[in-house]
């Protein structure tokens, strides 16, 4: 049947046609919201800067740290916690820098 063959493709138009054929609603898949920055901000607001810096050092990505910095700027917390501010900048630099564990080219 045509509807079952559509499942084997990754074409969005085909999935919409399948949804129409079966009478189900088509919903696009979205990436889950990452609330890491909100959680770390809550740790900072609780006054536990050391725990926040430990979390920042193992941050998932630069984008998450930048989101945290935006939240801290909005709450005027960067001036209140200069160690956390410095830690975010250092971690951004470390994540953006070259990876030292990789072998040099040509070896």
N, C-alpha and C positions, 0 to 999 in steps of 0.2 A: 504494500500500500504506500502511496506517496507520502503520507504523514510520517510513517516510521523511517523512511529513507532520509527525511530532512534532519533527523536527530544526529545523523553521522557528520553533518557539516558544522562549521563554526560561523556561517554567514548569518548576520543579524536579520536580514530580510527573510531568510529561510525560517528562522525561529519565529518571526512574526507571523509568517504564513502558517506554520505549524500551530501556533496559538489560536489563530483564527479557525483552522480546520478542526481542532479539538474542542474549541469553545472555552479555552482557558485564557487568562490574562497574561500578556507578555510583560515582563518587567526586566529592565536592564540590570545587570549585576553591577553593583557599585562596591568600591573598596571599603572595608570597614573603617570607621572613624578612629583615628589614633588619638587618644586622650592622654598621652604620656606627659605633655607639657602641663596640662591641668593638674595632674597628680603631683608632679614635682613642685608646681606652684603652691599647692596645698601644704606640702612638706615645708616649703620656705616660710609660708605664712604662719605655720605653727611654731616657728622659731628654731627649727632643727636644721641649721645651715650645713652642718657636717654631713648629715644624711643626704641632703639635697646635692651637695657636691659629689658625694659618692655615686649618686644616680646619674649626675651629669657626665661623669667620667666614663660611664658605660652606656651613654645615650645611643639610641638606635640609628640616628642620622643627624646630619647637619640641619636639615629642615626642622626637626623636632626641637633642637636647641634654639634655633632662630625663633620658632614659635614661642618658646619659653621666654626668650628675651623680650619679645613684643608684649607678652602678658606682664612681665615684670616692669617694663617701661610704663605700661598703662596704669599699673598700681603704684608707681613710683617706689619700687623696691630695689632698683639697681643701686641707688645711692645709700639705701639703708643696709644693704648686704654687699659691700665691696668685694669680699672674698668670693661670693657666688658669681658676681659680675666677672671677675678675673678668671674664674674657673670656666665659665661659659665661653669666654673669648679664647682661652687656651685650648679647650676641647674642639672648638670650631677650627682653629688652626691645625690641630693634630689630625682631625678627620679630613681636612682639605689637603694636607700635605702629602708628599709622596710616601708610598709604603716602603718602609725600610726592610721589611722581611722578605721582599722579593729579590730574586737573584738579579744582578746587573745584566743588561743586554749583552748577548754574545758569549755567555758562559754556559 
